[in-house]
Amino acid sequence: MDMHTVVVGTSGTTAEDVVAVARHGARVELSAAAVDALAAARLIVDALAAKPEPVYGVSTGFGALASRHISHELRAQLQRNIVRSHAAGMGPRVEREVVRALMFLRLKTVASGHTGVRPEVAQTMADLLNAGITPVVHEYGSLGCSGDLAPLSHCALTLMGEGDAEGPDGTARPAGELLAAHGIAPVELAEKEGLALLNGTDGMLGMLVMALADLKNLYTSADITAALSLEALLGTDKVLAPELHAIRPHPGQGVSADNMLRVLAGSGLTGHHQDDAPRVQDAYSVRCAPQVNGAGRDTLDYAAVVAGRELASSVDNPVVLPDGRVESNGNFHGAPVAYVLDFLAIVAADLGSICERRTDRLLDKNRSHGLPPFLADDAGVDSGLMIAQYTQAALVSEMKRLAVPASADSIPSSAMQEDHVSMGWSAARKLRTAVDNLARIVAVELYAATRAVELRAAEGLVPAPASQAAVAALRAAGAEGPGPDRFLAPDLAAADTFVREGRLVAAVEPVTGPLA
């Protein structure tokens, strides 16, 4: 585990801290200000709980059952019951990093002092994270409104010492056993606390933050593979000139063009489009790479703005306000997050599509400007990378299906009380699959483009220094170069790992300088 410590205060958190806790096991501590804010808000809730007038979430039922006033002696049972009944998820287990992000982000909102949760409950949430105890959360159960209800409920159930959770060794066991083994006392929930642990966009937000981190790497990687493909196709780098992109000043477009230009610096392969088979212009998939990659980058930037706002938010219902009021609201609705999750699935699909088109061009002897069919060693005897492109095409086809927005759908629930929902959790789940697929698609283009560049080098043309660095690093990672047919899946798997771990970007940056 990473010994880095993330301090949770009253004003939200950062994307970097989410990733540190979710993926790298960073420890979590509550700031003194957060403990004070928790205690102050709890005094307000306790005062309201003592009054005879009903207050939603404190002394009433929930959702469509909010009209019932709950007597004092039943309120602890009410809080237990909401957690137990709402922990109704089904399907496969959600990944450990997603659940840790979910837990950490709920703690972030609790620590704001707007939920009325006691300090000891927040501390127990931190203790679970630090002990590496991860509740078992299931794929289905959130409509992305009133928060990620079922996923958060499974987490709250673990706080109570009930249900199942995964220990640091990855083995699922009864939560009570795990808590006891780590010296953590189960929480006995008081008024409002059960509800406060369930009402949040934490699951979809955590997945958004991690997708943005992954896509940043993949977009830079795709700029590199686009440059390698342009080089292998003997294309022109004149289309990457800064003055051309300055007259259409979309920020991401200029960034992608600059990345490609720096990768191609010193290439002996570019600029041959007027040689034996003259071309006035390269194909769109080559020439328009900065425009497509750049538009995706701009979408990532907008999604990061939304994520930043949500990371600074306190999402609960009702909330405790500084003036002592406890007010109902609709801030748990996931629409802002759901929309950008869907936007990212769309741009990821389009990036995958243009990568695949360049791969296909590299393999087609009628369009590759002198490369052997399918980049095969002895075409006809060898099939080369023919089926690698099939695999890539299958991935692209699935990406297009995953780009269909989840947020355009809504299924009413809770006896029509919750009659419009965001489906943000579903948008996040399909985006995770899309990001996973995109890494594979970029890896196939990389594998094809590096083989093509090596074949050009064998003809006496000198690739760019950055291209040579990419080829050498990929080969060292276990993805072999040109030659007779061999078992291809291990090579593609090695290229996939190389891309998704950021090693492609790391391989070229010593030559190009830092890429955006």
C-alpha positions in Angstrom: 0.0 0.0 0.0 1.0 3.6 -0.7 1.8 5.4 2.6 0.7 8.7 1.2 -2.0 10.2 3.4 -5.0 12.1 2.1 -6.6 14.5 4.6 -10.3 14.9 4.2 -11.5 18.4 5.1 -14.8 20.3 4.8 -14.4 21.7 1.3 -14.3 18.6 -1.0 -11.4 16.8 -2.5 -9.3 16.5 -5.7 -9.3 14.0 -8.5 -5.7 13.1 -7.6 -6.8 12.2 -4.1 -9.6 10.0 -5.4 -7.2 8.0 -7.6 -4.6 7.8 -4.7 -7.2 6.3 -2.3 -9.1 4.1 -4.9 -6.2 2.7 -6.8 -3.1 3.1 -4.7 -4.3 2.5 -1.1 -3.5 5.9 0.2 -4.4 6.4 3.9 -7.2 8.7 4.9 -7.4 11.1 7.8 -10.1 13.5 8.9 -9.0 17.1 9.4 -9.7 18.8 12.8 -11.9 21.2 10.9 -13.9 18.3 9.5 -14.4 16.7 13.0 -15.6 20.1 14.3 -18.0 20.6 11.4 -19.4 17.0 11.9 -20.0 17.7 15.6 -21.6 21.0 15.0 -24.0 19.7 12.4 -24.9 16.7 14.7 -26.0 19.1 17.4 -28.5 20.6 15.0 -29.8 17.2 14.0 -30.1 16.1 17.6 -32.1 19.2 18.5 -34.5 18.6 15.6 -34.9 14.9 16.6 -36.0 16.0 20.1 -38.8 18.2 18.6 -42.3 16.8 18.1 -42.6 18.2 14.5 -41.6 15.7 11.8 -38.4 16.4 9.9 -37.7 14.5 6.7 -34.8 12.0 7.1 -34.7 12.6 10.9 -38.1 11.6 12.2 -39.9 10.4 9.1 -39.9 7.5 6.6 -38.2 7.9 3.2 -39.1 8.4 -0.4 -42.8 7.6 -1.0 -43.1 6.7 2.7 -42.0 10.2 4.0 -45.4 11.0 5.2 -45.1 8.7 8.3 -43.8 10.3 11.5 -41.5 7.8 13.3 -41.5 7.7 17.1 -38.2 7.9 19.1 -38.1 4.3 20.0 -38.2 3.2 16.4 -35.7 5.6 14.9 -32.6 3.4 15.3 -34.5 0.6 13.7 -35.5 2.9 10.9 -31.9 3.7 10.1 -30.9 0.0 10.2 -33.9 -0.9 8.0 -33.2 1.7 5.3 -29.6 0.3 4.9 -30.7 -3.3 4.9 -33.6 -2.9 2.5 -31.7 -0.7 0.1 -28.7 -3.1 0.0 -30.6 -4.9 -2.8 -27.9 -5.0 -5.5 -27.6 -7.9 -7.9 -25.1 -9.2 -10.5 -21.3 -9.4 -10.6 -19.2 -7.7 -8.0 -18.0 -4.2 -8.8 -14.2 -3.7 -9.0 -12.4 -2.9 -5.7 -11.1 0.5 -7.0 -14.7 1.6 -7.8 -15.9 0.6 -4.3 -13.0 2.4 -2.6 -13.7 5.5 -4.6 -17.4 5.3 -3.7 -16.5 5.0 0.0 -14.0 7.8 -0.1 -16.3 10.2 -1.9 -19.1 9.5 0.5 -16.7 10.3 3.4 -15.8 13.5 1.6 -19.5 14.6 1.7 -20.0 13.4 5.3 -16.9 15.4 6.3 -18.4 18.6 4.9 -20.6 19.0 8.0 -23.8 19.2 5.9 -25.1 15.7 6.5 -25.5 15.6 10.3 -23.5 12.4 10.7 -21.6 11.9 13.9 -17.8 12.2 13.9 -17.4 8.6 15.1 -19.3 7.3 12.0 -17.0 9.3 9.7 -14.0 8.0 11.5 -15.2 4.4 11.1 -15.6 5.0 7.3 -11.9 6.1 7.3 -10.9 3.1 9.3 -12.5 0.7 6.8 -10.5 2.3 3.9 -7.3 2.3 5.9 -7.8 -1.4 6.8 -8.3 -2.3 3.2 -11.8 -3.6 3.9 -13.9 -3.3 0.7 -17.7 -4.0 0.8 -19.1 -6.3 -1.8 -21.1 -4.1 -4.2 -23.0 -5.4 -7.1 -23.3 -4.2 -10.7 -27.1 -3.4 -10.7 -29.0 -1.4 -8.2 -28.5 2.3 -8.9 -30.7 4.5 -11.1 -28.4 7.5 -10.5 -31.0 9.5 -8.5 -31.4 9.8 -4.8 -27.8 8.9 -5.3 -26.2 5.5 -6.1 -28.6 3.9 -3.6 -28.0 0.2 -3.6 -24.1 0.5 -4.0 -23.9 3.0 -1.2 -26.2 0.8 1.0 -23.9 -2.2 0.6 -21.1 0.0 1.9 -23.2 1.3 4.8 -24.1 -2.3 5.6 -20.4 -3.1 6.1 -20.2 -0.2 8.5 -22.9 -1.9 10.6 -20.9 -5.1 10.5 -23.4 -6.9 8.3 -23.3 -8.3 4.8 -20.1 -9.3 3.0 -16.9 -7.5 2.4 -13.5 -8.2 0.9 -10.4 -8.2 3.1 -6.9 -6.9 2.1 -6.2 -10.4 0.7 -9.1 -10.1 -1.7 -11.2 -12.8 -0.1 -14.9 -12.1 0.6 -16.0 -12.8 4.2 -18.8 -11.8 6.5 -18.2 -8.1 7.3 -18.6 -8.6 11.0 -15.6 -11.0 11.0 -13.5 -8.6 9.1 -14.3 -5.6 11.3 -13.5 -7.7 14.4 -10.2 -8.9 12.9 -9.1 -5.3 12.4 -10.4 -4.0 15.8 -13.2 -1.9 14.3 -16.4 -1.6 16.2 -19.6 -1.8 14.0 -21.6 1.5 13.9 -25.0 1.8 15.6 -26.7 4.3 13.3 -28.6 7.3 14.9 -31.2 9.6 13.3 -30.6 10.6 9.7 -27.3 8.7 9.5 -28.6 5.8 7.5 -30.1 8.1 4.9 -27.0 10.3 4.8 -24.8 7.3 3.9 -26.9 6.5 0.9 -27.8 9.8 -0.9 -24.9 10.6 -3.2 -23.5 10.5 -6.7 -20.3 8.9 -5.3 -20.1 5.8 -7.5 -20.7 7.5 -10.8 -18.3 10.3 -9.8 -15.6 7.9 -8.7 -15.8 6.1 -12.1 -15.8 9.4 -13.9 -12.6 10.6 -12.1 -10.8 7.3 -12.9 -12.0 7.3 -16.5 -10.6 10.8 -17.0 -7.2 9.6 -15.7 -7.2 6.7 -18.1 -8.4 8.7 -21.1 -5.8 11.3 -20.6 -3.2 8.6 -21.1 -5.1 7.0 -24.0 -5.5 10.3 -25.9 -1.8 11.1 -25.7 -1.1 7.5 -26.7 -3.4 7.9 -29.7 -1.6 11.0 -30.8 1.6 9.0 -30.8 0.0 6.1 -32.7 -1.5 8.5 -35.3 1.9 10.0 -35.8 3.4 6.5 -36.3 0.7 5.6 -38.8 1.2 8.8 -40.7 4.9 8.1 -40.9 4.4 4.5 -41.9 2.1 5.6 -44.7 4.7 8.1 -46.0 2.2 10.9 -45.2 2.9 14.6 -44.9 3.4 16.3 -41.6 2.7 19.7 -43.2 -1.0 19.4 -42.0 0.3 19.6 -38.4 1.7 23.1 -38.8 0.7 25.3 -35.9 -0.5 28.1 -38.2 -3.1 25.8 -39.7 -4.5 25.0 -36.3 -4.4 28.5 -35.1 -7.0 29.5 -37.6 -9.4 27.0 -36.1 -8.6 27.5 -32.4 -10.1 24.5 -30.7 -7.6 24.0 -27.9 -7.4 20.2 -28.0 -6.8 20.2 -31.8 -3.7 22.4 -31.4 -2.5 20.1 -28.6 -2.9 16.9 -30.6 -1.2 18.5 -33.7 1.7 19.6 -31.5 2.1 16.2 -30.0 2.1 14.5 -33.4 4.6 17.1 -34.8 7.0 16.5 -31.9 6.8 12.7 -32.4 7.6 13.1 -36.1 10.5 15.5 -35.7 13.5 14.3 -37.7 11.6 11.7 -39.6 12.9 10.5 -42.9 9.6 8.9 -43.8 7.3 12.0 -44.0 6.9 14.1 -47.1 7.0 11.3 -49.6 3.4 11.8 -50.8 4.6 13.1 -54.1 7.0 10.2 -54.9 6.1 7.1 -56.9 2.3 7.3 -56.3 1.6 11.1 -56.0 -1.0 12.2 -53.5 -2.4 15.6 -53.1 -3.7 14.9 -49.7 -3.6 12.1 -47.1 -6.8 10.2 -46.2 -9.1 11.8 -43.5 -8.1 9.2 -40.9 -4.5 10.4 -41.2 -5.0 14.1 -42.1 -7.8 14.8 -39.6 -6.3 13.0 -36.6 -5.7 16.3 -34.7 -9.3 17.4 -35.3 -10.8 14.1 -34.0 -8.4 13.6 -31.2 -8.6 17.2 -30.3 -12.4 17.3 -30.1 -12.2 14.4 -27.7 -9.6 16.2 -25.6 -11.9 19.2 -25.4 -14.7 16.9 -24.2 -12.4 15.5 -21.5 -11.7 19.0 -20.4 -15.4 19.8 -20.0 -15.9 16.5 -18.2 -13.1 17.4 -15.8 -14.8 20.7 -15.0 -18.0 18.9 -14.1 -16.0 16.4 -12.0 -14.3 19.2 -10.2 -17.6 20.9 -9.3 -18.9 17.6 -8.0 -15.8 16.9 -6.0 -16.3 20.3 -4.3 -20.0 19.5 -3.6 -21.9 18.1 -0.6 -24.5 15.8 -2.0 -27.2 14.7 0.4 -30.9 15.1 1.2 -31.8 16.7 3.5 -28.8 18.9 4.2 -27.8 20.8 7.3 -27.2 24.5 6.4 -24.9 26.8 8.3 -27.9 28.8 9.7 -29.2 25.6 11.4 -31.9 24.8 8.9 -32.3 21.2 7.6 -33.7 21.4 4.1 -34.8 18.9 1.5 -33.3 19.3 -2.0 -32.6 17.5 -5.3 -28.8 17.8 -5.3 -28.5 14.0 -5.4 -29.8 13.9 -9.0 -27.0 12.5 -11.2 -27.8 14.4 -14.4 -24.6 16.6 -14.6 -22.3 13.6 -14.1 -24.4 11.2 -16.2 -24.3 13.5 -19.2 -20.5 13.8 -19.3 -20.1 10.1 -18.7 -22.1 9.6 -21.9 -20.2 12.3 -23.7 -16.9 10.5 -22.9 -18.3 7.2 -24.2 -19.1 8.9 -27.5 -15.7 10.4 -28.0 -14.0 7.2 -27.0 -15.9 5.3 -29.6 -15.0 7.9 -32.3 -11.3 7.8 -31.3 -11.4 4.0 -31.5 -13.0 4.2 -34.9 -10.4 6.5 -36.4 -7.6 4.3 -35.0 -9.1 1.3 -36.6 -9.4 3.0 -40.0 -5.6 3.8 -39.9 -4.8 0.2 -39.0 -6.9 -1.1 -41.9 -5.1 1.3 -44.3 -1.7 0.1 -43.1 -2.8 -3.5 -43.9 -4.3 -2.9 -47.4 -1.7 -3.1 -50.1 -3.9 -0.9 -52.4 -3.8 2.0 -49.9 -0.6 1.5 -47.9 1.8 2.9 -50.5 4.1 0.0 -50.9 3.8 -1.9 -47.6 3.2 -5.7 -48.0 -0.3 -7.1 -47.7 -1.4 -7.3 -44.0 2.3 -6.5 -43.2 2.9 -10.2 -43.7 6.4 -11.7 -44.1 5.4 -13.9 -47.0 1.8 -12.9 -48.0 -0.3 -15.9 -48.8 1.8 -18.2 -46.7 1.6 -15.7 -43.9 -1.6 -13.8 -42.9 0.3 -11.1 -41.0 -2.0 -8.9 -39.0 -5.2 -9.6 -40.8 -7.0 -11.0 -37.8 -5.6 -8.4 -35.4 -7.6 -5.9 -37.4 -10.7 -8.2 -37.1 -10.3 -8.1 -33.3 -9.9 -4.3 -33.4 -13.0 -4.0 -35.6 -15.0 -6.1 -33.2 -13.9 -3.8 -30.3 -14.9 -0.7 -32.3 -18.3 -2.2 -33.1 -18.9 -2.7 -29.3 -17.7 0.8 -28.6 -20.4 2.1 -30.9 -23.0 0.2 -29.0 -21.6 1.5 -25.7 -21.8 5.1 -27.0 -25.6 5.0 -26.9 -26.4 7.3 -24.0 -27.8 5.9 -20.7 -28.8 9.4 -19.5 -31.5 9.7 -22.2 -33.4 7.0 -20.4 -35.4 7.2 -17.2 -37.6 4.6 -15.4 -39.7 6.0 -12.6 -39.4 4.4 -9.2 -40.6 4.7 -5.5 -44.3 4.8 -6.4 -43.7 7.8 -8.8 -42.0 9.9 -6.1 -38.7 9.4 -7.9 -40.3 9.9 -11.3 -37.2 11.1 -13.3 -33.8 9.5 -12.8 -30.4 10.0 -14.4 -29.1 6.4 -15.0 -25.6 7.9 -14.3 -24.4 4.7 -12.7 -25.2 2.8 -15.9 -23.4 5.5 -17.9 -20.4 5.0 -15.7 -20.4 1.2 -16.0 -20.5 1.2 -19.7 -17.8 3.9 -19.9 -15.5 1.6 -17.9 -15.9 -1.0 -20.6 -15.4 1.5 -23.4 -12.2 2.8 -21.8 -11.0 -0.8 -21.4 -11.7 -1.5 -25.1 -10.1 1.7 -26.3 -6.8 0.7 -24.7 -6.9 -2.5 -26.8 -7.8 -0.6 -30.0 -5.0 1.9 -29.6 -2.6 -1.1 -28.8 -3.5 -2.8 -32.1 -2.8 0.4 -34.1 0.5 0.7 -32.2 1.4 -2.8 -33.0 0.6 -2.4 -36.7 2.2 1.0 -37.0 5.5 0.0 -35.4 5.7 -3.1 -37.6 5.1 -0.9 -40.7 7.7 1.6 -39.5 10.2 -1.2 -39.1 9.5 -2.4 -42.6 10.1 1.1 -44.0 13.4 1.2 -42.1 14.4 -2.0 -43.7 14.0 -0.2 -47.0 16.5 2.5 -45.9 14.1 5.2 -44.7 15.0 6.5 -41.3 12.1 6.8 -38.8 11.9 9.7 -36.4 13.9 9.3 -33.2 10.7 9.3 -31.1 9.3 6.5 -33.3 12.5 4.5 -32.9 12.2 4.9 -29.1 8.6 3.7 -29.2 9.5 0.7 -31.3 12.4 -0.3 -29.1 10.4 0.0 -25.9 7.5 -2.0 -27.3 9.8 -4.8 -28.5 11.4 -4.8 -25.0 8.0 -5.2 -23.6 7.5 -8.5 -25.4 5.6 -7.5 -28.6 7.8 -8.8 -31.4 8.5 -7.1 -34.7 8.1 -8.2 -38.4 8.6 -11.9 -39.3 6.8 -15.1 -40.1 3.4 -15.7 -38.6 3.4 -16.7 -34.9 0.9 -16.9 -32.0 -0.3 -13.3 -32.1 -2.5 -13.0 -29.0 0.5 -12.7 -26.6 2.0 -9.9 -28.7 -1.2 -8.0 -28.7 -1.6 -8.5 -24.9 1.9 -7.1 -24.4 1.0 -4.1 -26.5 -2.2 -3.6 -24.6 -0.4 -3.6 -21.2 2.3 -1.3 -22.7 -0.4 1.3 -23.7 -2.7 1.2 -20.7 0.2 1.5 -18.2 1.4 4.7 -19.9 4.6 3.1 -21.1 4.2 4.3 -24.7 4.0 7.9 -23.6 6.9 7.3 -21.2 9.0 5.8 -24.0 8.8 8.8 -26.4 8.9 11.7 -23.9 12.6 11.5 -23.3 12.9 12.4 -27.0 9.9 14.7 -27.5 9.8 16.4 -24.1 6.5 16.2 -22.1 3.5 15.6 -24.2 0.1 17.0 -23.3 
